[in-house]
Each structure stands twice: as C-alpha cells, then as structure tokens.
Amino acid sequence: MTTKLSNAQIAWRAAQDIADGAYVNLGIGFPEMVAKFQPPGRQAVFHTENGVLGFGEAPPAGEEDWDLINAGKKAITLKPGAAFFHHADSFAMVRGGHLDVAILGAYQVAQNGDLANWSTGPKGVPAVGGAMDLVHGAKRVAVITDHVTKDGKPKLVKACTLPLTGVGCVTRVYTSLAVVDIQDGRFVLREKLPSLSLDELQALTGAELVLPDHIADLIAPEL
C-alpha cells in the first residue's frame, strides 16, 4: 500500500495542471523535476532567472554544454525559438507579471498563503534569492513538498515560524499526501491518497482542513 507519493510523483501531479503554452518558472532543486512530466500534447515555455526562455530537458551525461545552464547551475538544452537575455531583463519579466506559473519548494506554507522556503539556519539557503520576486510576479504560485518534515512536523501550518519568502502568495500545494488549495485564508482539501483517512491526514496537517462535498483520490503513476 502506498503510504506517500515520491518526489517524482508529486512533480508529475503538479505538471498535470500546467496549461499548454504557459510561461513557467520552476524553483531550484526538487521543482525542476516538474519539467519531465508534461502531459502529451502540451508544451510549457520554461523560464530561468539567469536569462533563458524556452529551454528543454537536461542533456545526456557527457554531452553537457556548460555555457547552457539554468539558475540551479544544471545543464539544459534549448527548444526551437529559445531566447537569451540579460539577468535584469529576466527579472523584469518576472516583476512585470509575464509568467503564468511559478512552482516552488517550501519549508512551510501557512493557511493564508504565506510561504517560507529559505532559512539562514544550519545548512539553510543563504538568502531568499529570486523566489521573493517570483511569488509576487507570477500569476499563479504553487508549491510542491513533502507533507511533513523529516522529523514528522507539519509543513502546512496556521502561521509560518520561519522567515517569509512572500505573503499571501500561494494558491495550491501539492504534497506527498494531498492536493490542497488556499482559499479565503483556509486550507481546502481537493485530493488525498485513497489509502489515507481524513482523520489521519488532518493529524499530519498543522491547520484545519476544509472539506468540500467532493474530494478526489490522489493517484499518480509508478515512476
């Protein structure tokens, strides 16, 4: 019995909600995996803060061109029509509202949509970086994350206790256990693993889950 989704399965689920032709920025690390799972017949246009629009998947090992990298310093390929531009122009695109979606990781997401995804603590990210621009520049901000921390503490909370990346910016969270929307300052459950009861899910969530009339099963392929 599946106890939780893998990172690849979480990324797959998030990819299903990206519209064809959407301009998308994927956060460094785990969120970059979303690009692998675009549904057939759909092609997003991926943007990276260091100045590339329309990049493709990673090249085969040994065939990297290290002049072609994303913001996470990982090798990329180019799609037909890809464009290069100055770092400042890249952030002008972000701040000007030209991105349809930003998908980021998280340490904590609050029920009002606040996001904490950086920390100056031990082994923490040294600075907030471009995420603070993305969360308020993109038209839609989604988070992909495990539902709980490595020591079992909820990542979906009433209020963030870590430094904020943005205020009231997240609209949907894809976790290892559920898909949760943020509406009117509340967590609204949309999908959950069929093997998990509502009570079990609520016990792993640090704020009340609003339960609509229909809650779909969260099912992902084996990846």
FENURLIN-V482890 format. One record per backbone hydrogen bond with DSSP energy under -0.5 kcal/mol. NH is the residue of the N-H (numbers start at 1). CO is the residue of the C=O. If there is no record, write none. Layout:
BEGIN
((NH;CO) (NH;CO))
END
This chain:
BEGIN
((5;176) (10;6) (11;7) (12;8) (13;9) (14;10) (15;11) (16;12) (16;13) (17;14) (18;15) (19;17) (21;43) (22;19) (24;22) (24;45) (25;101) (26;47) (27;103) (32;29) (33;30) (34;31) (35;32) (36;33) (37;34) (38;35) (42;39) (45;22) (46;44) (47;24) (48;52) (51;48) (52;48) (53;83) (54;46) (55;46) (56;77) (63;60) (66;64) (68;65) (69;67) (70;74) (73;70) (76;68) (77;57) (79;54) (82;79) (83;53) (85;51) (90;86) (91;87) (92;88) (93;89) (94;90) (95;91) (96;92) (97;94) (98;93) (100;23) (101;23) (102;140) (103;25) (104;102) (104;142) (107;116) (108;116) (109;155) (110;114) (111;157) (113;110) (115;166) (116;108) (118;163) (124;121) (131;128) (132;129) (133;130) (134;130) (135;131) (136;133) (137;133) (138;134) (139;99) (140;100) (142;102) (142;140) (143;172) (144;104) (145;174) (149;153) (152;149) (155;147) (156;147) (157;109) (157;155) (158;206) (165;115) (166;115) (169;113) (170;113) (171;141) (172;141) (173;180) (174;143) (175;173) (175;178) (176;145) (179;191) (180;173) (181;188) (182;171) (183;181) (183;186) (186;183) (187;208) (188;181) (188;186) (189;187) (189;210) (190;179) (191;179) (192;216) (193;177) (196;193) (201;197) (202;198) (203;199) (204;200) (204;201) (205;202) (206;156) (210;187) (210;208) (212;189) (212;210) (216;190) (218;192) (219;217))
END
